[in-house]
């Protein structure tokens, strides 16, 4: 491990914010996708293909599973962003405590 490691809490917090923004964007897109992929919308948009209930049910099921998976990804991205922001706050607090020690302040 390198001895030249440096952590910039502001940059870490900005990265956390970027993860949070992407998580929100993805969650919004998933919600929009779910609204457009119900059985009624499939019948309206696929014409003759949806005369088969099996085809319609398969598509709706696939769309629902995709929405669940993407929703899980959005939640995970949000959790990563929160962890990065927490780490940035903890790093700031640790830096402040260390600076106080060097100044002769309380531990």
HELIX and SHEET records of a PDB file:
HELIX    1   1 UNK A    9  UNK A   36  1                                  28    
HELIX    2   2 UNK A   39  UNK A   46  1                                   8    
HELIX    3   3 UNK A   47  UNK A   51  5                                   5    
HELIX    4   4 UNK A   53  UNK A  102  1                                  50    
END                                                                             
